Structures are given as structure tokens and as C-alpha cells.
Amino acid sequence: MRFPDPYRPKGRMPAARDRAPTAAESMAWFIRNDRWAFGDKDRAAREWPRFPLNAPWPVLLLLAADDQPLREREDIWVKFRDNGEFRTYGEYIGDIAQQFDMQSARRVAPIAFNYGSIQMMWKDGGVCGTMGNIGARTHRIVGQPASTAGQPGHCAIVFMEYDAKTKEFRCKGGQYATGGDEVTTVHAGWNYDDKGGRKPMVFHQSVAWGVNDGLPSFVESLAMVRAFNALSPDERARECVGFVKAALAENPFALAAITTALEPAPDAKSALAIADACADRFAKATDEKKHALYRTTVRDLAHARIAQLPAPATPEENAKLLAALERQGSTNGALLARCWRGVGGDDEFVKRCKAEIDAYLASPDRGKDRRAAQKFAAEINGWAKTVARAAKKHWAEQLLASFEGKETITVRGKEQVDPAVEALRKIAGVKAPAKK
């Protein structure tokens, strides 16, 4: 028998969770709350409104996706409205969450809400997934677009913010633990193409930036995507570069147009041209630091498309492609490795791998930022994907020799094993030496 079973027949726990509201019911509920007449003191204490309900529709989609039953929302809303309660984190119960019997024992107390509700999450506690859900749901209940988001081995949250002074929107992360925006994937759908689904954080950030640049131009770029998709496959392949230039002229954050243009790109020349067109537009319209991840993401998408296409046939063509990739700053390890082999076979591949490691070790910036080291480790893993299984151990051991005596980096005063070394040890099947 499960602990809640005796409660349900006695009415001490609902037989099932309440139904999800319709979109109209949900919006009516948000509008009612938005019109609540807080006094000046209460408005300031609650930072009300947490997000403008009359914001442009693209930045409201995370809110529109909320399907929490109204009774669950109302319980949290009333506590926020009347007492200023804004709890975005519950009881973190660690190992207990992984023990079914211990977790179940916390469910003995009857409650007016069923499993799946935020109230049950508050009562029972949990680990990062529960905490992320509590945070994202609470933000949405008070009218702020939000979602849970995945990181390596962790669940975080993301939410939209509005700066009333600059009149700009931004998509910001919270409860991060295992990295920054570059390793974060939003769990809510990115609904700007026919595929939708979960996308990296920067896709959602680009929506806020696109709206900041201009809602009409952002929407126009989406309409252009529809028109482009109406063309025949041959026409899309022929017009992809011109199309992306026209869309970027409307709005530099037309990411849906960029991904749509890359999909039918027929050859490396076209994909490179799209990447160059984006880089030229970004240089004029984006901030190098603020939009760094967006700029590199677009470049990486173009290079990923090239990796899907057939490799050049001759060493000369491979060398030409390699030069273009290096000019654009490619970090696609598998694609670079393919070009290196295309230029001079396995010997050239190993030579280039060692040269890249030597350059990395000689860099004065090595160790200043763990994320940079992680990016290089990811590039090494890309090289490894192109190595035959029987040869991987020997290849990784060769590269590890370059790190002898330089296995660690010091980040913010803390010595740690270089992620590149960790990657190579894993590939080689070599255990880290015991600490002295």
C-alpha cells in the first residue's frame, strides 16, 4: 500500500491532480492578478509587477506555456499578494531523494494537493529538479516567464527580465551549478521553426535581444522564414545566402532565419558565406562581449552544417576549406580533424593535434578561465571521434605526453586538473595518479 492510499477515500487528499486550465482561463487569471491594486509600499516590497504583462508576445511564450492548475497557482499567488511570500527554493534533501522508502515516508501527511503540484514539492523536498521546478513555477505564478533548464548533471532555471530604465528584455539564468549559459538547455520549447523542441539558452536569449532590436523587424524576419520555406528545395539551396542576408538586414538576431538558411546549404562554400554574412552583420549591430555566445553559436552552427556535407576530394580543396575554417575561428574538432587528414593523412592529423596542444599550453591565458579549458577539452573529444577505436588509446597517450608536468591549471587561486587532461585520460583509459 502506498502512503496516500488511505487518505484519498477519506477526502484528505485529492483523488487526482486538478485539470490544466485552458489558454483563455490561464490568461484571464494572469490579467486579474496584473490589475491587483497594490499600495505603493507593497508594490515596492514585491517588486511588482515582476514582469509587464503587456510585453511583446515573443518574450511571453514561457509564461503562456504554463499549465499549472489554477487552484495550485492561486494558493501561491495569495501568499505572495497578501504576505509578500516569494519562495523559489524548497528543502534540498540530498541522498534521501534517491532512496524510495525514505522519500515515500515524507508523504505521510495529508495535503490538499496532489503529486505534480508545487505544494507537494514544497512538502516533500527533493534535489535540483524539484528546486528548479519550484523556482520556475513560482516565477510564472507571479507573472514572470520562466522555465527549468538542464545543465550537465544539474537542473537550473531561466527567466525573462525587464529593465524599466533601459526598456530592454533579457533572458537570465538562475540556480546554475555546473557551468554558464554555454552549457544550459532550456526545457521549454523554442517555437520559432517547424521543429520546436528544447534549445540551448542562447536561442531564448536571442528572442529577447531580437525584440529589443525591434519587434516589427523581429516578426518580419519570422515571416521571411515562412516565405523561404515555401520555396522548392532547389530554390532554397540556391537562395540560402541571399535570404539570410536579407533577414539579417531586418534584425541581427534573426536566429530562426539563420538556422533555416543553413539547413539547405548545398556546399561548404554556401555555409561559409552564411557564417561570413552573420559575422559582418554582428560586427555592426552586436556587442562583442554581451553577445559573444550568440556570435560563436551561429559560427558553430555553420560549421556543423559543413561537417554534414561530403568532405572535399583533394588535399588542395581540404587545405582551402581548412584555411576558411581557421579564419572563422572554428572549434569543431571533428571537422578540423577531417580536414587535417584530407590534407596529409593520419600523420598530418597527429602532427596538427600536437601543434594545437602546444599552442594551448603556451597561451598566456591558459588557466584564467576554466570554461576556455573546457572548450579545448570539447575540441579534443571532437578529434577523438575521428580516431579508430583500436588506435584511440595510443593516440590519446601520445597527446598526454605533451601535458607531462603541466597537467593542472590554477583558476582563481585553486589548482585543478586541466579538463583537457581529464578528457585524454578518459579516452586513453588512464587513471589519474593518486594524490600525495
C-alpha positions as a printed Julia matrix, in Angstrom:
436×3 Matrix{Float64}:
   0.0    0.0     0.0
   1.26   3.5    -0.85
   1.12   6.08    1.93
  -1.52   8.33    0.28
  -3.93   5.47   -0.44
  -5.86   5.65    2.88
  -6.23   9.43    2.61
  -7.97   9.61   -0.74
 -11.19   7.74    0.16
 -11.49   9.96    3.28
 -11.11  13.15    1.27
  -7.84  14.1     2.96
  -6.0   14.11   -0.36
  -7.4   14.67   -3.88
  -8.04  11.57   -5.96
  -6.18  13.2    -8.85
  -4.47  16.42   -9.73
  -6.73  19.27  -10.92
  -7.08  19.67  -14.67
  -4.86  22.14  -16.52
  -6.6   25.41  -17.43
  -7.37  26.4   -20.99
  -5.25  29.13  -22.52
  -8.15  31.58  -22.1
  -8.65  30.65  -18.45
  -4.95  31.0   -17.78
  -4.71  34.42  -19.42
  -7.81  35.67  -17.59
  -6.18  34.63  -14.31
  -2.94  36.49  -15.15
  -4.86  39.6   -16.23
  -6.84  39.61  -12.99
  -3.65  39.47  -10.95
  -1.96  42.12  -13.07
  -4.77  44.53  -12.19
  -4.49  43.99   -8.44
  -4.32  47.36   -6.68
  -1.22  47.07   -4.53
  -0.33  50.11   -2.45
   2.95  51.87   -3.21
   4.72  50.22   -0.25
   3.51  46.73   -1.18
   4.37  47.25   -4.85
   7.93  48.18   -3.93
   8.29  45.29   -1.47
   7.07  42.8    -4.07
   8.89  44.43   -6.99
   5.5   44.49   -8.68
   4.91  43.95  -11.47
   7.58  41.29  -11.72
   7.21  41.41  -15.5
   4.98  43.55  -17.75
   2.0   41.54  -18.96
   1.7   43.81  -22.0
   5.21  42.89  -23.15
   5.7   41.78  -26.79
   4.39  38.25  -27.34
   7.75  36.58  -28.12
   9.05  37.23  -24.6
   5.8   35.97  -23.05
   5.84  32.47  -24.55
   7.46  30.88  -21.49
   4.56  32.26  -19.47
   1.93  31.18  -21.97
   3.24  27.61  -21.73
   2.37  27.39  -18.01
  -0.24  24.66  -17.48
  -0.36  24.61  -13.67
  -3.92  24.14  -12.39
  -5.47  27.42  -11.22
  -6.07  26.23   -7.65
  -2.37  25.45   -7.24
  -1.43  28.84   -8.67
  -3.99  30.66   -6.53
  -2.57  29.22   -3.31
   0.89  30.59   -4.13
  -0.44  33.85   -5.55
  -2.46  34.69   -2.41
   0.61  34.19   -0.21
   2.6   36.48   -2.5
  -0.21  39.05   -2.77
  -1.1   39.24    0.9
   2.21  38.47    2.64
   4.88  39.15    0.02
   5.98  35.5     0.13
   8.19  34.65   -2.86
   9.84  31.27   -2.31
  11.82  29.91   -5.24
  13.7   27.15   -3.42
  12.45  24.32   -1.21
  14.05  21.78    1.12
  17.04  20.13   -0.54
  17.01  16.59    0.87
  20.11  15.23   -0.87
  20.59  11.46   -0.68
  17.09  10.89    0.7
  15.72  11.84   -2.71
  17.49   8.8    -4.17
  16.0    6.42   -1.58
  12.44   5.48   -2.46
  11.41   4.36    1.04
  12.83   7.45    2.74
  11.31   9.76    0.18
   7.94   7.99    0.49
   8.0    8.36    4.27
   7.84  12.12    3.83
   4.44  11.7     2.16
   2.61  10.51    5.27
   0.97  13.88    6.0
  -2.27  14.5     4.09
  -2.38  17.54    1.84
  -4.99  19.3    -0.28
  -2.88  18.99   -3.43
  -1.77  16.02   -5.46
   1.55  14.82   -6.85
   2.99  17.07   -9.52
   1.91  20.22   -7.67
   4.32  22.84   -6.38
   2.76  22.41   -2.93
   3.74  18.74   -2.86
   7.26  19.71   -3.93
   7.49  22.13   -1.03
   6.24  19.49    1.41
   8.41  16.57    0.28
  11.53  18.4    -0.85
  13.93  16.97   -3.38
  17.11  17.72   -5.28
  17.91  20.05   -8.16
  15.0   19.01  -10.4
  12.5   19.77   -7.65
  14.24  23.02   -6.75
  14.29  24.11  -10.39
  10.58  23.35  -10.73
   9.74  25.27   -7.57
  11.7   28.25   -8.86
  10.32  28.27  -12.38
   6.73  27.66  -11.3
   6.85  30.4    -8.68
   8.2   32.91  -11.2
   5.41  32.03  -13.62
   2.7   32.24  -10.94
   3.68  35.86  -10.26
   3.57  36.57  -13.99
   7.22  36.21  -14.95
   8.08  33.96  -17.94
  10.32  31.13  -16.72
  11.33  27.53  -17.3
  13.51  24.82  -15.86
  16.75  24.24  -17.75
  19.24  21.41  -17.98
  22.96  21.59  -17.27
  25.44  18.69  -17.12
  24.22  16.66  -14.13
  22.04  19.51  -12.88
  18.67  21.24  -13.27
  18.59  25.04  -13.16
  16.04  27.72  -14.12
  15.86  30.56  -16.63
  13.5   33.53  -16.67
  12.77  36.69  -18.62
  13.52  40.05  -17.01
  12.58  43.6   -17.98
  14.66  46.68  -17.18
  12.27  49.61  -16.9
  15.13  52.12  -17.17
  16.62  50.82  -20.42
  13.28  49.37  -21.6
  15.05  46.16  -22.56
  14.31  42.5   -22.02
  16.78  39.76  -21.23
  16.72  36.03  -20.58
  18.69  35.25  -17.44
  19.72  32.02  -15.72
  19.4   31.09  -12.06
  20.45  28.24   -9.76
  23.4   27.49  -12.07
  25.84  24.91  -10.72
  27.85  23.13  -13.43
  28.51  25.91  -15.92
  27.13  29.05  -17.51
  24.81  29.85  -20.38
  27.02  27.89  -22.77
  26.06  24.53  -21.18
  22.42  25.36  -20.41
  19.46  23.98  -22.38
  16.01  25.41  -21.71
  13.31  22.79  -21.15
  10.52  24.89  -22.66
  10.07  24.66  -26.41
  11.67  27.15  -28.78
   8.74  27.68  -31.11
  10.19  29.71  -33.96
  10.55  26.99  -36.55
   8.62  23.89  -37.56
  10.71  21.64  -35.32
  10.47  23.38  -31.98
  11.75  21.4   -29.02
  14.41  22.19  -26.48
  17.19  24.52  -27.46
  20.31  25.96  -25.81
  19.95  29.04  -23.64
  21.29  31.38  -26.31
  18.29  30.63  -28.55
  15.96  32.07  -25.92
  18.32  34.96  -25.22
  18.24  35.82  -28.92
  14.46  36.25  -28.68
  14.84  38.95  -26.02
  17.64  40.64  -27.99
  15.61  40.45  -31.19
  12.64  42.15  -29.5
  14.96  44.8   -28.06
  16.28  45.5   -31.56
  12.71  45.94  -32.76
   9.54  43.85  -32.53
   8.36  44.67  -36.09
  11.7   43.69  -37.61
  11.9   40.53  -35.49
   8.42  39.45  -36.58
   9.26  40.38  -40.19
  12.25  38.03  -40.08
   9.94  35.23  -38.89
   7.56  35.95  -41.77
  10.53  35.75  -44.14
  11.27  32.28  -42.8
   7.77  31.2   -43.79
   8.2   32.62  -47.27
  11.6   30.94  -47.68
  10.19  27.58  -46.59
   7.52  27.87  -49.29
  10.23  27.69  -51.98
  11.2   24.43  -53.64
  14.24  22.54  -52.31
  16.35  23.66  -55.28
  15.33  27.28  -54.79
  16.15  27.16  -51.07
  19.59  25.74  -51.82
  20.22  28.43  -54.43
  18.87  31.36  -52.4
  20.02  30.47  -48.86
  22.86  33.01  -48.7
  20.81  35.87  -50.13
  17.9   35.0   -47.86
  19.96  35.12  -44.67
  21.48  38.46  -45.66
  18.01  39.9   -46.22
  16.73  38.54  -42.89
  19.75  39.89  -41.0
  19.2   43.27  -42.6
  15.84  43.25  -40.84
  17.12  42.06  -37.46
  20.6   40.83  -36.46
  19.03  38.36  -34.01
  17.01  36.53  -36.68
  18.3   33.16  -35.44
  15.33  31.27  -36.89
  16.27  32.63  -40.32
  19.92  31.64  -39.85
  19.13  28.05  -38.88
  16.57  27.83  -41.69
  19.11  29.06  -44.25
  21.82  26.65  -43.12
  19.66  23.56  -43.43
  19.53  23.55  -47.26
  23.05  24.98  -47.75
  24.3   22.73  -50.59
  28.05  23.01  -50.02
  30.76  24.31  -47.72
  31.08  27.49  -49.76
  27.46  28.42  -49.04
  27.71  27.62  -45.33
  30.92  29.64  -45.05
  29.25  32.53  -46.85
  26.36  32.43  -44.38
  28.8   32.48  -41.46
  30.65  35.43  -43.0
  27.4   37.31  -43.64
  26.42  36.8   -40.0
  29.85  37.89  -38.74
  29.73  41.06  -40.85
  26.26  41.94  -39.58
  27.13  41.12  -35.98
  30.22  43.34  -36.11
  27.96  46.31  -36.82
  24.98  45.5   -34.62
  26.0   43.39  -31.61
  28.15  43.84  -28.54
  31.3   41.7   -28.7
  31.19  40.78  -25.01
  27.45  40.76  -24.32
  26.62  38.71  -27.42
  29.78  36.59  -27.56
  27.94  33.29  -27.09
  25.4   34.21  -29.77
  28.13  35.03  -32.26
  30.09  31.82  -31.67
  26.91  29.73  -31.65
  25.99  30.93  -35.14
  29.51  30.21  -36.37
  29.39  26.73  -34.83
  26.01  26.03  -36.47
  27.5   26.89  -39.86
  30.5   24.62  -39.26
  28.21  21.82  -38.06
  26.4   22.07  -41.4
  29.73  21.78  -43.25
  30.54  18.66  -41.23
  27.29  17.1   -42.51
  28.35  17.63  -46.12
  30.75  15.41  -48.08
  34.44  16.08  -47.47
  36.47  17.8   -50.21
  38.0   15.35  -52.66
  41.59  16.64  -52.9
  44.29  17.83  -50.49
  44.17  21.26  -52.14
  40.42  21.61  -51.57
  40.79  20.43  -47.98
  43.55  22.98  -47.4
  41.33  25.73  -48.81
  38.44  24.75  -46.57
  40.75  24.46  -43.57
  42.06  27.99  -44.15
  38.49  29.33  -44.22
  37.57  27.46  -41.03
  40.65  28.77  -39.24
  39.87  32.3   -40.4
  36.41  31.96  -38.85
  37.88  30.56  -35.63
  36.41  27.08  -35.86
  36.46  24.89  -32.75
  34.68  21.96  -34.39
  37.2   19.26  -33.55
  35.73  16.56  -35.75
  35.52  18.85  -38.78
  39.06  20.16  -38.31
  40.34  16.61  -37.9
  38.65  15.62  -41.16
  40.38  18.48  -42.96
  43.76  17.67  -41.42
  43.52  14.12  -42.68
  42.32  15.38  -46.05
  45.46  17.5   -46.32
  48.04  14.88  -45.31
  46.54  11.71  -43.86
  46.94  10.35  -40.34
  50.47  11.72  -39.95
  49.21  15.25  -40.6
  46.32  14.66  -38.22
  48.59  13.66  -35.32
  51.0   16.5   -36.13
  48.19  19.05  -36.06
  46.78  17.67  -32.81
  50.15  18.07  -31.1
  50.61  21.56  -32.54
  47.21  22.64  -31.19
  48.12  21.32  -27.74
  51.5   23.08  -27.82
  49.77  26.36  -28.72
  47.23  25.83  -25.93
  49.95  25.14  -23.35
  51.93  28.19  -24.44
  48.94  30.52  -24.24
  49.32  33.18  -21.51
  45.57  32.9   -20.87
  45.67  29.21  -20.01
  44.09  28.65  -16.62
  42.48  32.07  -16.33
  39.09  30.69  -17.27
  38.0   27.09  -16.73
  35.39  27.48  -19.45
  38.11  28.07  -22.03
  39.82  24.88  -20.87
  36.53  23.02  -21.13
  36.07  24.28  -24.69
  39.5   22.95  -25.63
  38.65  19.62  -23.99
  35.49  19.52  -26.12
  37.62  20.11  -29.21
  39.87  17.22  -28.23
  36.82  15.0   -27.85
  35.87  16.05  -31.36
  39.25  14.91  -32.66
  38.81  11.61  -30.82
  35.55  10.86  -32.63
  37.51  10.54  -35.87
  40.06   8.07  -34.48
  39.51   4.34  -34.97
  38.64   2.54  -31.75
  41.73   0.31  -31.91
  44.01   3.33  -32.24
  42.41   5.67  -29.68
  44.39   4.57  -26.64
  47.77   5.02  -28.35
  46.69   8.35  -29.87
  45.49   9.74  -26.53
  48.66   8.59  -24.75
  50.76  10.42  -27.34
  48.88  13.64  -26.66
  49.0   13.15  -22.9
  52.78  13.12  -23.12
  52.62  16.77  -24.21
  50.99  17.63  -20.88
  53.65  15.94  -18.74
  54.43  18.25  -15.83
  51.63  20.62  -16.94
  48.58  18.59  -16.01
  46.99  21.22  -13.79
  45.7   24.75  -14.12
  45.11  27.31  -11.4
  41.76  29.05  -11.6
  41.06  31.81   -9.1
  43.83  30.57   -6.86
  42.65  26.96   -6.89
  44.76  24.26   -8.52
  42.8   21.66  -10.51
  43.36  19.11  -13.24
  43.09  20.61  -16.71
  39.81  19.46  -18.35
  41.86  18.66  -21.47
  43.96  16.22  -19.46
  40.84  14.71  -17.95
  39.43  14.18  -21.45
  42.58  12.5   -22.74
  42.91  10.28  -19.67
  39.35   9.09  -20.17
  39.97   8.34  -23.85
  43.21   6.51  -23.02
  41.68   4.64  -20.1
  44.36   6.05  -17.82
  43.57   6.68  -14.16
  44.66   9.91  -12.51
  47.69   9.43  -10.24
  46.89   9.14   -6.54
  47.14  12.37   -4.6
  50.19  12.62   -2.37
